[in-house]
Each structure stands twice: as C-alpha cells, then as structure tokens.
Amino acid sequence: MSRHLGNARILMYSHDTFGLGHLRRCRTIADSLVENYRGLQVLIISGATIAGAFNYRARVDFVKIPSVIKLRNGEYTSMDRHIDLQETMKMRQSIIRHTAESFEPDIFIIDKEPLGLRGEVEDTLVYLKTKGTTLVLGLRDVMDAPHLLQAEWQRHDTLRKIGQLYDDIWVYGPPEFYDPLEGMDAPPAVRSKMQFVGFLQRKVSIDAQPEAETDEDYLLVTTGGGGDGADLVRDVIAAYEADPTLTYKAVIVLGPYMPAEQRANFTEACKNHPLLEVIEFDNRMEDRIAGAKAVIAMGGYNTYCEILSFDKPALIVPRTQPREEQLIRATRAAELGLIDMLSAEDSCDAPKFADAIKQLWERDPPSVSAPGLQMEGLPHISQIVEGWFKNKGFHLAVVQG
C-alpha cells in the first residue's frame, strides 16, 4: 500500500561531473518515495550528459543543466569545449535558481556537494531557507581521505555553512561501516544533524524481461560511468588471455563515459574471444548484477549497494585518483569480509588477477561472509520524509494498491 500526499514536492540536486553515481543514487531515492507516497512529485536537477537515458517512474522527472566534466587531475572543464567554464557555471547556477523558484519545493535534497559544484547551489539554498523549505544534505558512506576533504572544505568555509543552512544530513550507510566526516573537526551544529540512514537497497526493474534471463553463469565486470575504467577492462582481458583455465563467461560493461577510441579497442579485442562479451552501456545495471554469478568492479557507492541488495560475491579493484574514496571503502569492506580487494598494481599482474578471479568464482556471498549489513536506507528516508510532511500539514491518507 502507498500513502497519499496532496501536491507535495521534493527537489533534488545531482552535480554529476564524472560517472553516474550521483544521479543513480538520486533516482533510487526518488523512485522509492513516489512509490510510497502518491501525489508526491520529485524533480531531479542533473548535470549528467545521459540523464535522459534512464527510465523514471511516474511523478519523477529531471531538469538537465549544462554538463561539466572532471578531468583526471581533479580540474573541471565544460563538456562543450566551445563554451567557457565560467559561462557554463553561470548558466547552471541560473537554471538551478529558476527551477527552485518555479517548482517551489517543500524539501530540497542535495547529493554530496554541500554548496553545489563550485558553490553553484549556495544562493538557491539561502533563498529556499527563507521560504521554509526543508534543506537536506545527503552524503555517501565515504567522501574522500580526511586530509583532502578537510582542505577542500576549509577553502570554502563549508562546514560552517552546512551547520548554518541545512536542517538535516543523511549518511547513506550504517554507522558501523564508515563515518564520512572521519578525521574532520565537524562542529556540533553539523554533527547533531547527522543521521546514518543505511545503505540504499536496489531491486530489479519492474518490467524486467524474462527472455533476458539465461541459465549460463557469468561474471559481471562494471566500470560505472567508465570514464576511468579502461585499466580495469584492460587487466580483465589480459587475465583471460594469460590463463586458459579461466573458463567463466565474463560480461564487460564499458560505461557511457569511456572514450570512444578505448571502447572500440576493447570491443575489437574481445570480438573473437568466446568467453568475453562487451556491452557499451546498460541503463538497467540492477538487472545485470542480479543475474550475475559474481561481480568485478572498481567499487563506487552504487556497486556496493547492488552487491548487498543482490547478495553477490565481489572482487573490487579500487582507483585512487582523483579521490581515495574507492580505496577507503574497499579497505573497510574487505575488513568486514564483504568483498575481496585487489590493488591496481596487482591487477596489472595477469596471472595474479586470473587467480583472484578463480577464487571469486568460489567465494561465499555477503550474506554468508559479512552477515548483518542491513539495507535500511530507503525505509528510513521514507519515515523521515513522512514525519516532515505531517509537520508541514499535509494530509496522509492510506491508499490501497
């Protein structure tokens, strides 16, 4: 059953400069909320170039802002090289502000970047606070190495502004997994607003096609958005070429942000290999992971949620640039027995990688190797949102079906 909220509105912001993680996390929360509450509308502001490639539930929509991409050195550039970055940022800021003014949200949820990319959301946050909008900052379980995050936030006085502007801070993980503000001098005004809601559970598509199912077991190799996934794909192919005893089928999803030349090279390299299947992009990764025997990945936030949701053995090869987020998460997950981890240096050793893949095939799923990690994020968020809407005077009637 779902509950009815008359014309309640939630606005979400996902800056999306590198990869798909932010948009996919926002979409997961949005889909869950409209499923639970009829009458609720959710609008996602996204900078993802392929925001329109995903399916959205009824009453969930998105506004596309001009895309900015993060380079490997951590700097940004406009997706359209003919437009100056400063001009692009000005357009993004204007669209965000006008969307907020027109949509008039009851709740505004910001994903990961407290003030938006280069501060582009700060003036909108200040404006919505005067309108009584509930302002929420959503943080993934791991942000970055504390010394890097501390330096970045100190430059912009971010912690003080978080305490001043936001009503609530959601951490999308359980407290026993990791504290995203670990090692930072977070003031009480920030700490008191933090809620560890838990990991965000995923499920297969409501219209998943039964003909897509297969009796053949396969390893799923995923690079997320793919912009920095070439090394992992290269090393998987090398492992298969080096070890003829690797007899498991591998489905490799390159990702939409992998450069076209790399995609073409990998597709060509696997064309005549009977065990390697290459897919450029799948907007239903949940279905792919649900059908896999095991997963090899770099280990972004969404991958862990899917590994836990579908109870899949996983081998994680984390990247360490431009952020250390994946390495920190993989190290903690390996400590808890959730996954196996292989360093990027070791994955370059084809025989060693091949051995790790064979061990993965025999690995226990997380429910056996790391029992107790709960997927409570979406129900917790739903309960929190319901309480807020009740306080705002919205009528919640139980609707059957």
Contacts in CASP RR format, 6 or more apart in sequence:
PFRMAT RR
TARGET T0000
AUTHOR 0000-0000-0000
METHOD contacts of the structure
MODEL  1
MSRHLGNARILMYSHDTFGLGHLRRCRTIADSLVENYRGLQVLIISGATI
AGAFNYRARVDFVKIPSVIKLRNGEYTSMDRHIDLQETMKMRQSIIRHTA
ESFEPDIFIIDKEPLGLRGEVEDTLVYLKTKGTTLVLGLRDVMDAPHLLQ
AEWQRHDTLRKIGQLYDDIWVYGPPEFYDPLEGMDAPPAVRSKMQFVGFL
QRKVSIDAQPEAETDEDYLLVTTGGGGDGADLVRDVIAAYEADPTLTYKA
VIVLGPYMPAEQRANFTEACKNHPLLEVIEFDNRMEDRIAGAKAVIAMGG
YNTYCEILSFDKPALIVPRTQPREEQLIRATRAAELGLIDMLSAEDSCDA
PKFADAIKQLWERDPPSVSAPGLQMEGLPHISQIVEGWFKNKGFHLAVVQ
G
1 398 0 8 1.000
1 399 0 8 1.000
1 400 0 8 1.000
1 401 0 8 1.000
2 35 0 8 1.000
2 36 0 8 1.000
2 37 0 8 1.000
2 38 0 8 1.000
2 399 0 8 1.000
2 401 0 8 1.000
3 36 0 8 1.000
3 37 0 8 1.000
3 38 0 8 1.000
3 386 0 8 1.000
3 396 0 8 1.000
3 397 0 8 1.000
3 398 0 8 1.000
3 399 0 8 1.000
4 37 0 8 1.000
4 38 0 8 1.000
4 39 0 8 1.000
4 395 0 8 1.000
4 396 0 8 1.000
4 397 0 8 1.000
4 398 0 8 1.000
4 399 0 8 1.000
5 37 0 8 1.000
5 38 0 8 1.000
5 39 0 8 1.000
5 40 0 8 1.000
5 389 0 8 1.000
5 394 0 8 1.000
5 395 0 8 1.000
5 396 0 8 1.000
6 39 0 8 1.000
6 40 0 8 1.000
6 394 0 8 1.000
6 395 0 8 1.000
7 39 0 8 1.000
7 41 0 8 1.000
8 37 0 8 1.000
8 39 0 8 1.000
8 40 0 8 1.000
8 41 0 8 1.000
8 106 0 8 1.000
8 389 0 8 1.000
8 394 0 8 1.000
9 40 0 8 1.000
9 41 0 8 1.000
9 42 0 8 1.000
9 43 0 8 1.000
9 103 0 8 1.000
9 104 0 8 1.000
9 105 0 8 1.000
9 106 0 8 1.000
9 107 0 8 1.000
10 30 0 8 1.000
10 33 0 8 1.000
10 40 0 8 1.000
10 41 0 8 1.000
10 42 0 8 1.000
10 43 0 8 1.000
10 105 0 8 1.000
10 106 0 8 1.000
10 107 0 8 1.000
10 108 0 8 1.000
10 109 0 8 1.000
10 385 0 8 1.000
11 42 0 8 1.000
11 43 0 8 1.000
11 44 0 8 1.000
11 45 0 8 1.000
11 99 0 8 1.000
11 100 0 8 1.000
11 103 0 8 1.000
11 105 0 8 1.000
11 107 0 8 1.000
11 108 0 8 1.000
11 109 0 8 1.000
12 26 0 8 1.000
12 29 0 8 1.000
12 30 0 8 1.000
12 42 0 8 1.000
12 43 0 8 1.000
12 44 0 8 1.000
12 45 0 8 1.000
12 108 0 8 1.000
12 109 0 8 1.000
12 110 0 8 1.000
12 111 0 8 1.000
13 44 0 8 1.000
13 45 0 8 1.000
13 96 0 8 1.000
13 108 0 8 1.000
13 109 0 8 1.000
13 110 0 8 1.000
13 111 0 8 1.000
13 116 0 8 1.000
13 121 0 8 1.000
14 22 0 8 1.000
14 23 0 8 1.000
14 25 0 8 1.000
14 26 0 8 1.000
14 44 0 8 1.000
14 45 0 8 1.000
14 46 0 8 1.000
14 47 0 8 1.000
14 48 0 8 1.000
14 111 0 8 1.000
15 22 0 8 1.000
15 47 0 8 1.000
15 68 0 8 1.000
15 111 0 8 1.000
15 112 0 8 1.000
15 113 0 8 1.000
15 116 0 8 1.000
15 117 0 8 1.000
15 120 0 8 1.000
16 22 0 8 1.000
16 23 0 8 1.000
16 46 0 8 1.000
16 47 0 8 1.000
16 48 0 8 1.000
16 51 0 8 1.000
16 67 0 8 1.000
17 47 0 8 1.000
17 67 0 8 1.000
17 68 0 8 1.000
17 69 0 8 1.000
17 70 0 8 1.000
17 76 0 8 1.000
17 117 0 8 1.000
18 69 0 8 1.000
18 70 0 8 1.000
18 227 0 8 1.000
18 228 0 8 1.000
18 257 0 8 1.000
19 48 0 8 1.000
19 224 0 8 1.000
19 225 0 8 1.000
19 226 0 8 1.000
19 227 0 8 1.000
19 257 0 8 1.000
20 48 0 8 1.000
20 50 0 8 1.000
20 224 0 8 1.000
20 225 0 8 1.000
20 256 0 8 1.000
20 257 0 8 1.000
20 302 0 8 1.000
21 224 0 8 1.000
21 225 0 8 1.000
21 300 0 8 1.000
21 301 0 8 1.000
21 302 0 8 1.000
22 46 0 8 1.000
22 48 0 8 1.000
22 111 0 8 1.000
22 112 0 8 1.000
23 44 0 8 1.000
23 46 0 8 1.000
23 47 0 8 1.000
23 48 0 8 1.000
23 51 0 8 1.000
23 54 0 8 1.000
24 54 0 8 1.000
24 302 0 8 1.000
25 111 0 8 1.000
25 140 0 8 1.000
25 172 0 8 1.000
25 200 0 8 1.000
25 301 0 8 1.000
25 302 0 8 1.000
26 44 0 8 1.000
26 46 0 8 1.000
26 109 0 8 1.000
26 111 0 8 1.000
27 44 0 8 1.000
27 54 0 8 1.000
27 56 0 8 1.000
27 60 0 8 1.000
28 200 0 8 1.000
28 202 0 8 1.000
28 305 0 8 1.000
28 378 0 8 1.000
29 109 0 8 1.000
29 200 0 8 1.000
29 378 0 8 1.000
29 381 0 8 1.000
30 42 0 8 1.000
30 44 0 8 1.000
30 56 0 8 1.000
30 57 0 8 1.000
30 60 0 8 1.000
31 56 0 8 1.000
31 57 0 8 1.000
31 60 0 8 1.000
32 378 0 8 1.000
32 381 0 8 1.000
32 382 0 8 1.000
33 40 0 8 1.000
33 42 0 8 1.000
33 381 0 8 1.000
33 382 0 8 1.000
33 385 0 8 1.000
34 40 0 8 1.000
34 41 0 8 1.000
34 42 0 8 1.000
34 57 0 8 1.000
34 58 0 8 1.000
34 59 0 8 1.000
34 60 0 8 1.000
35 57 0 8 1.000
36 382 0 8 1.000
37 382 0 8 1.000
37 385 0 8 1.000
37 386 0 8 1.000
37 389 0 8 1.000
37 396 0 8 1.000
38 399 0 8 1.000
39 59 0 8 1.000
40 59 0 8 1.000
41 59 0 8 1.000
41 60 0 8 1.000
41 61 0 8 1.000
42 59 0 8 1.000
42 60 0 8 1.000
42 61 0 8 1.000
43 60 0 8 1.000
43 61 0 8 1.000
43 62 0 8 1.000
43 63 0 8 1.000
43 99 0 8 1.000
43 103 0 8 1.000
43 105 0 8 1.000
44 51 0 8 1.000
44 60 0 8 1.000
44 61 0 8 1.000
44 62 0 8 1.000
44 63 0 8 1.000
45 62 0 8 1.000
45 63 0 8 1.000
45 65 0 8 1.000
45 95 0 8 1.000
45 96 0 8 1.000
45 99 0 8 1.000
46 62 0 8 1.000
46 63 0 8 1.000
46 64 0 8 1.000
46 65 0 8 1.000
47 64 0 8 1.000
47 65 0 8 1.000
47 66 0 8 1.000
47 67 0 8 1.000
47 68 0 8 1.000
47 92 0 8 1.000
48 64 0 8 1.000
48 67 0 8 1.000
49 67 0 8 1.000
49 79 0 8 1.000
49 256 0 8 1.000
49 257 0 8 1.000
50 256 0 8 1.000
50 281 0 8 1.000
51 62 0 8 1.000
51 64 0 8 1.000
52 62 0 8 1.000
52 64 0 8 1.000
53 256 0 8 1.000
53 281 0 8 1.000
53 283 0 8 1.000
54 283 0 8 1.000
55 205 0 8 1.000
55 283 0 8 1.000
56 62 0 8 1.000
63 95 0 8 1.000
63 99 0 8 1.000
65 91 0 8 1.000
65 92 0 8 1.000
65 95 0 8 1.000
65 96 0 8 1.000
66 78 0 8 1.000
66 79 0 8 1.000
66 80 0 8 1.000
66 83 0 8 1.000
66 88 0 8 1.000
66 91 0 8 1.000
66 92 0 8 1.000
66 95 0 8 1.000
67 78 0 8 1.000
67 79 0 8 1.000
67 80 0 8 1.000
68 76 0 8 1.000
68 77 0 8 1.000
68 78 0 8 1.000
68 79 0 8 1.000
68 85 0 8 1.000
68 88 0 8 1.000
68 89 0 8 1.000
68 92 0 8 1.000
68 117 0 8 1.000
69 76 0 8 1.000
69 77 0 8 1.000
69 78 0 8 1.000
69 79 0 8 1.000
70 76 0 8 1.000
70 322 0 8 1.000
71 77 0 8 1.000
72 228 0 8 1.000
72 321 0 8 1.000
72 322 0 8 1.000
73 322 0 8 1.000
74 322 0 8 1.000
76 85 0 8 1.000
76 117 0 8 1.000
76 118 0 8 1.000
77 85 0 8 1.000
78 84 0 8 1.000
78 85 0 8 1.000
78 87 0 8 1.000
78 88 0 8 1.000
80 88 0 8 1.000
89 117 0 8 1.000
89 118 0 8 1.000
89 120 0 8 1.000
92 117 0 8 1.000
92 120 0 8 1.000
93 120 0 8 1.000
93 121 0 8 1.000
93 123 0 8 1.000
93 124 0 8 1.000
96 120 0 8 1.000
96 121 0 8 1.000
96 124 0 8 1.000
97 123 0 8 1.000
97 124 0 8 1.000
97 127 0 8 1.000
100 108 0 8 1.000
100 124 0 8 1.000
100 127 0 8 1.000
100 128 0 8 1.000
101 127 0 8 1.000
104 131 0 8 1.000
105 128 0 8 1.000
105 133 0 8 1.000
106 133 0 8 1.000
106 134 0 8 1.000
106 388 0 8 1.000
106 389 0 8 1.000
106 392 0 8 1.000
106 394 0 8 1.000
107 133 0 8 1.000
107 134 0 8 1.000
107 135 0 8 1.000
107 136 0 8 1.000
107 385 0 8 1.000
107 388 0 8 1.000
108 124 0 8 1.000
108 125 0 8 1.000
108 128 0 8 1.000
108 133 0 8 1.000
108 134 0 8 1.000
108 135 0 8 1.000
108 136 0 8 1.000
109 136 0 8 1.000
109 138 0 8 1.000
109 170 0 8 1.000
110 116 0 8 1.000
110 121 0 8 1.000
110 125 0 8 1.000
110 135 0 8 1.000
110 136 0 8 1.000
110 137 0 8 1.000
110 138 0 8 1.000
111 138 0 8 1.000
112 138 0 8 1.000
112 139 0 8 1.000
112 140 0 8 1.000
112 143 0 8 1.000
113 119 0 8 1.000
113 121 0 8 1.000
114 137 0 8 1.000
114 153 0 8 1.000
114 158 0 8 1.000
114 161 0 8 1.000
114 162 0 8 1.000
114 166 0 8 1.000
115 121 0 8 1.000
115 122 0 8 1.000
115 125 0 8 1.000
115 156 0 8 1.000
115 158 0 8 1.000
115 161 0 8 1.000
116 122 0 8 1.000
119 156 0 8 1.000
122 161 0 8 1.000
122 165 0 8 1.000
125 135 0 8 1.000
125 165 0 8 1.000
125 166 0 8 1.000
126 165 0 8 1.000
128 135 0 8 1.000
129 135 0 8 1.000
129 165 0 8 1.000
134 167 0 8 1.000
134 168 0 8 1.000
134 388 0 8 1.000
135 165 0 8 1.000
135 166 0 8 1.000
135 167 0 8 1.000
135 168 0 8 1.000
136 166 0 8 1.000
136 167 0 8 1.000
136 168 0 8 1.000
136 169 0 8 1.000
136 170 0 8 1.000
137 162 0 8 1.000
137 166 0 8 1.000
137 168 0 8 1.000
137 169 0 8 1.000
137 170 0 8 1.000
138 169 0 8 1.000
138 170 0 8 1.000
138 171 0 8 1.000
138 172 0 8 1.000
139 169 0 8 1.000
139 170 0 8 1.000
139 171 0 8 1.000
139 172 0 8 1.000
139 180 0 8 1.000
139 181 0 8 1.000
140 171 0 8 1.000
140 172 0 8 1.000
140 173 0 8 1.000
140 180 0 8 1.000
140 301 0 8 1.000
140 325 0 8 1.000
141 171 0 8 1.000
141 172 0 8 1.000
141 173 0 8 1.000
141 177 0 8 1.000
141 178 0 8 1.000
141 180 0 8 1.000
141 199 0 8 1.000
141 301 0 8 1.000
141 304 0 8 1.000
141 329 0 8 1.000
142 178 0 8 1.000
142 180 0 8 1.000
142 301 0 8 1.000
142 325 0 8 1.000
142 328 0 8 1.000
142 329 0 8 1.000
142 332 0 8 1.000
143 149 0 8 1.000
143 180 0 8 1.000
143 181 0 8 1.000
143 325 0 8 1.000
144 152 0 8 1.000
144 323 0 8 1.000
144 324 0 8 1.000
144 325 0 8 1.000
144 328 0 8 1.000
145 323 0 8 1.000
145 324 0 8 1.000
145 328 0 8 1.000
146 182 0 8 1.000
146 183 0 8 1.000
146 184 0 8 1.000
148 323 0 8 1.000
148 324 0 8 1.000
149 181 0 8 1.000
149 184 0 8 1.000
150 183 0 8 1.000
150 184 0 8 1.000
150 185 0 8 1.000
152 158 0 8 1.000
153 159 0 8 1.000
153 184 0 8 1.000
159 184 0 8 1.000
159 185 0 8 1.000
159 186 0 8 1.000
159 187 0 8 1.000
159 190 0 8 1.000
160 187 0 8 1.000
162 169 0 8 1.000
162 190 0 8 1.000
163 187 0 8 1.000
163 189 0 8 1.000
163 190 0 8 1.000
163 193 0 8 1.000
164 189 0 8 1.000
166 193 0 8 1.000
167 193 0 8 1.000
168 193 0 8 1.000
168 195 0 8 1.000
168 384 0 8 1.000
169 190 0 8 1.000
169 193 0 8 1.000
169 194 0 8 1.000
169 195 0 8 1.000
170 195 0 8 1.000
170 197 0 8 1.000
170 381 0 8 1.000
170 384 0 8 1.000
171 179 0 8 1.000
171 180 0 8 1.000
171 194 0 8 1.000
171 195 0 8 1.000
171 196 0 8 1.000
171 197 0 8 1.000
171 198 0 8 1.000
172 197 0 8 1.000
172 198 0 8 1.000
172 199 0 8 1.000
172 200 0 8 1.000
172 301 0 8 1.000
172 377 0 8 1.000
173 196 0 8 1.000
173 197 0 8 1.000
173 198 0 8 1.000
173 199 0 8 1.000
173 377 0 8 1.000
174 196 0 8 1.000
174 198 0 8 1.000
174 199 0 8 1.000
174 373 0 8 1.000
174 374 0 8 1.000
174 376 0 8 1.000
175 196 0 8 1.000
177 199 0 8 1.000
177 332 0 8 1.000
177 336 0 8 1.000
177 373 0 8 1.000
178 328 0 8 1.000
178 329 0 8 1.000
178 332 0 8 1.000
181 190 0 8 1.000
181 191 0 8 1.000
181 194 0 8 1.000
195 380 0 8 1.000
195 384 0 8 1.000
197 376 0 8 1.000
197 377 0 8 1.000
197 380 0 8 1.000
197 381 0 8 1.000
197 384 0 8 1.000
198 374 0 8 1.000
198 375 0 8 1.000
198 376 0 8 1.000
198 377 0 8 1.000
198 380 0 8 1.000
199 304 0 8 1.000
199 305 0 8 1.000
199 308 0 8 1.000
199 373 0 8 1.000
199 374 0 8 1.000
199 375 0 8 1.000
199 376 0 8 1.000
199 377 0 8 1.000
200 305 0 8 1.000
200 375 0 8 1.000
200 377 0 8 1.000
200 378 0 8 1.000
201 305 0 8 1.000
201 308 0 8 1.000
201 309 0 8 1.000
201 375 0 8 1.000
201 377 0 8 1.000
201 378 0 8 1.000
202 286 0 8 1.000
202 302 0 8 1.000
202 305 0 8 1.000
202 306 0 8 1.000
202 309 0 8 1.000
202 310 0 8 1.000
203 286 0 8 1.000
203 309 0 8 1.000
204 284 0 8 1.000
204 286 0 8 1.000
204 287 0 8 1.000
204 290 0 8 1.000
205 284 0 8 1.000
205 286 0 8 1.000
205 287 0 8 1.000
208 284 0 8 1.000
208 287 0 8 1.000
212 287 0 8 1.000
213 291 0 8 1.000
216 249 0 8 1.000
217 248 0 8 1.000
217 249 0 8 1.000
217 293 0 8 1.000
218 248 0 8 1.000
218 249 0 8 1.000
218 250 0 8 1.000
218 251 0 8 1.000
218 277 0 8 1.000
218 291 0 8 1.000
218 292 0 8 1.000
218 293 0 8 1.000
219 248 0 8 1.000
219 249 0 8 1.000
219 250 0 8 1.000
219 251 0 8 1.000
219 292 0 8 1.000
219 293 0 8 1.000
219 294 0 8 1.000
219 295 0 8 1.000
219 296 0 8 1.000
219 357 0 8 1.000
219 360 0 8 1.000
219 361 0 8 1.000
220 250 0 8 1.000
220 251 0 8 1.000
220 253 0 8 1.000
220 288 0 8 1.000
220 289 0 8 1.000
220 291 0 8 1.000
220 292 0 8 1.000
220 294 0 8 1.000
220 295 0 8 1.000
220 296 0 8 1.000
221 232 0 8 1.000
221 233 0 8 1.000
221 236 0 8 1.000
221 250 0 8 1.000
221 251 0 8 1.000
221 252 0 8 1.000
221 253 0 8 1.000
221 295 0 8 1.000
221 296 0 8 1.000
221 297 0 8 1.000
222 253 0 8 1.000
222 255 0 8 1.000
222 285 0 8 1.000
222 288 0 8 1.000
222 289 0 8 1.000
222 295 0 8 1.000
222 296 0 8 1.000
222 297 0 8 1.000
222 303 0 8 1.000
223 229 0 8 1.000
223 230 0 8 1.000
223 232 0 8 1.000
223 233 0 8 1.000
223 253 0 8 1.000
223 254 0 8 1.000
223 255 0 8 1.000
223 258 0 8 1.000
223 297 0 8 1.000
223 298 0 8 1.000
224 253 0 8 1.000
224 255 0 8 1.000
224 285 0 8 1.000
224 297 0 8 1.000
224 298 0 8 1.000
224 300 0 8 1.000
224 302 0 8 1.000
224 303 0 8 1.000
225 255 0 8 1.000
225 256 0 8 1.000
225 257 0 8 1.000
225 258 0 8 1.000
226 254 0 8 1.000
226 255 0 8 1.000
226 256 0 8 1.000
226 257 0 8 1.000
226 258 0 8 1.000
227 255 0 8 1.000
227 257 0 8 1.000
227 258 0 8 1.000
227 259 0 8 1.000
228 298 0 8 1.000
228 319 0 8 1.000
228 321 0 8 1.000
229 254 0 8 1.000
229 258 0 8 1.000
229 298 0 8 1.000
229 319 0 8 1.000
230 258 0 8 1.000
230 259 0 8 1.000
230 262 0 8 1.000
230 266 0 8 1.000
231 319 0 8 1.000
231 344 0 8 1.000
231 347 0 8 1.000
231 348 0 8 1.000
232 296 0 8 1.000
232 297 0 8 1.000
232 298 0 8 1.000
232 317 0 8 1.000
232 347 0 8 1.000
233 252 0 8 1.000
233 254 0 8 1.000
233 262 0 8 1.000
233 266 0 8 1.000
234 266 0 8 1.000
235 317 0 8 1.000
235 347 0 8 1.000
235 348 0 8 1.000
235 350 0 8 1.000
235 353 0 8 1.000
236 250 0 8 1.000
236 252 0 8 1.000
236 296 0 8 1.000
236 353 0 8 1.000
236 357 0 8 1.000
237 266 0 8 1.000
237 269 0 8 1.000
237 270 0 8 1.000
237 273 0 8 1.000
237 276 0 8 1.000
238 350 0 8 1.000
238 353 0 8 1.000
239 246 0 8 1.000
239 350 0 8 1.000
239 351 0 8 1.000
239 353 0 8 1.000
239 354 0 8 1.000
239 357 0 8 1.000
240 246 0 8 1.000
240 250 0 8 1.000
240 273 0 8 1.000
240 275 0 8 1.000
240 276 0 8 1.000
240 354 0 8 1.000
241 273 0 8 1.000
241 350 0 8 1.000
242 350 0 8 1.000
242 351 0 8 1.000
242 354 0 8 1.000
243 350 0 8 1.000
243 351 0 8 1.000
243 354 0 8 1.000
243 355 0 8 1.000
245 354 0 8 1.000
245 358 0 8 1.000
246 275 0 8 1.000
246 354 0 8 1.000
246 357 0 8 1.000
246 358 0 8 1.000
247 275 0 8 1.000
248 275 0 8 1.000
248 293 0 8 1.000
248 357 0 8 1.000
248 361 0 8 1.000
249 275 0 8 1.000
249 276 0 8 1.000
249 277 0 8 1.000
250 275 0 8 1.000
250 276 0 8 1.000
250 277 0 8 1.000
250 296 0 8 1.000
251 277 0 8 1.000
251 279 0 8 1.000
251 288 0 8 1.000
251 292 0 8 1.000
252 266 0 8 1.000
252 270 0 8 1.000
252 276 0 8 1.000
252 277 0 8 1.000
252 278 0 8 1.000
252 279 0 8 1.000
253 279 0 8 1.000
253 280 0 8 1.000
253 281 0 8 1.000
253 282 0 8 1.000
253 285 0 8 1.000
253 288 0 8 1.000
254 262 0 8 1.000
254 263 0 8 1.000
254 266 0 8 1.000
254 278 0 8 1.000
254 279 0 8 1.000
254 280 0 8 1.000
254 281 0 8 1.000
255 280 0 8 1.000
255 281 0 8 1.000
256 280 0 8 1.000
256 281 0 8 1.000
258 280 0 8 1.000
263 280 0 8 1.000
266 278 0 8 1.000
267 278 0 8 1.000
267 280 0 8 1.000
270 276 0 8 1.000
270 277 0 8 1.000
270 278 0 8 1.000
282 288 0 8 1.000
285 302 0 8 1.000
285 306 0 8 1.000
286 306 0 8 1.000
286 309 0 8 1.000
286 310 0 8 1.000
289 295 0 8 1.000
289 306 0 8 1.000
289 307 0 8 1.000
289 310 0 8 1.000
289 312 0 8 1.000
290 310 0 8 1.000
291 310 0 8 1.000
292 310 0 8 1.000
292 312 0 8 1.000
293 312 0 8 1.000
293 313 0 8 1.000
293 361 0 8 1.000
294 312 0 8 1.000
294 313 0 8 1.000
294 314 0 8 1.000
294 315 0 8 1.000
294 360 0 8 1.000
294 361 0 8 1.000
294 363 0 8 1.000
295 303 0 8 1.000
295 306 0 8 1.000
295 307 0 8 1.000
295 312 0 8 1.000
295 313 0 8 1.000
295 314 0 8 1.000
295 315 0 8 1.000
296 314 0 8 1.000
296 315 0 8 1.000
296 316 0 8 1.000
296 317 0 8 1.000
296 357 0 8 1.000
296 360 0 8 1.000
297 303 0 8 1.000
297 314 0 8 1.000
297 315 0 8 1.000
297 316 0 8 1.000
297 317 0 8 1.000
298 316 0 8 1.000
298 317 0 8 1.000
298 318 0 8 1.000
298 319 0 8 1.000
298 326 0 8 1.000
299 316 0 8 1.000
299 318 0 8 1.000
299 326 0 8 1.000
299 329 0 8 1.000
299 330 0 8 1.000
300 325 0 8 1.000
300 326 0 8 1.000
300 329 0 8 1.000
301 329 0 8 1.000
303 314 0 8 1.000
303 316 0 8 1.000
304 329 0 8 1.000
304 333 0 8 1.000
304 338 0 8 1.000
304 339 0 8 1.000
305 375 0 8 1.000
306 312 0 8 1.000
307 314 0 8 1.000
307 338 0 8 1.000
307 339 0 8 1.000
307 366 0 8 1.000
308 338 0 8 1.000
308 366 0 8 1.000
308 373 0 8 1.000
308 375 0 8 1.000
309 375 0 8 1.000
311 365 0 8 1.000
311 366 0 8 1.000
311 367 0 8 1.000
312 365 0 8 1.000
312 366 0 8 1.000
313 340 0 8 1.000
313 360 0 8 1.000
313 361 0 8 1.000
313 363 0 8 1.000
313 364 0 8 1.000
313 365 0 8 1.000
313 366 0 8 1.000
313 369 0 8 1.000
314 338 0 8 1.000
314 339 0 8 1.000
314 340 0 8 1.000
314 360 0 8 1.000
314 366 0 8 1.000
315 339 0 8 1.000
315 340 0 8 1.000
315 341 0 8 1.000
315 342 0 8 1.000
315 356 0 8 1.000
315 357 0 8 1.000
315 360 0 8 1.000
316 326 0 8 1.000
316 330 0 8 1.000
316 333 0 8 1.000
316 334 0 8 1.000
316 339 0 8 1.000
316 340 0 8 1.000
316 341 0 8 1.000
316 342 0 8 1.000
317 341 0 8 1.000
317 342 0 8 1.000
317 343 0 8 1.000
317 344 0 8 1.000
317 347 0 8 1.000
318 326 0 8 1.000
318 327 0 8 1.000
318 329 0 8 1.000
318 330 0 8 1.000
318 341 0 8 1.000
318 344 0 8 1.000
319 326 0 8 1.000
319 327 0 8 1.000
319 344 0 8 1.000
320 326 0 8 1.000
320 327 0 8 1.000
320 344 0 8 1.000
330 339 0 8 1.000
330 341 0 8 1.000
331 341 0 8 1.000
333 339 0 8 1.000
333 341 0 8 1.000
333 370 0 8 1.000
334 340 0 8 1.000
334 341 0 8 1.000
336 370 0 8 1.000
336 373 0 8 1.000
337 366 0 8 1.000
337 369 0 8 1.000
337 370 0 8 1.000
338 366 0 8 1.000
338 369 0 8 1.000
338 370 0 8 1.000
338 373 0 8 1.000
339 366 0 8 1.000
340 356 0 8 1.000
340 359 0 8 1.000
340 360 0 8 1.000
340 363 0 8 1.000
342 352 0 8 1.000
342 353 0 8 1.000
342 356 0 8 1.000
346 352 0 8 1.000
346 353 0 8 1.000
346 356 0 8 1.000
347 353 0 8 1.000
347 356 0 8 1.000
363 369 0 8 1.000
366 373 0 8 1.000
386 396 0 8 1.000
389 396 0 8 1.000
390 396 0 8 1.000
END
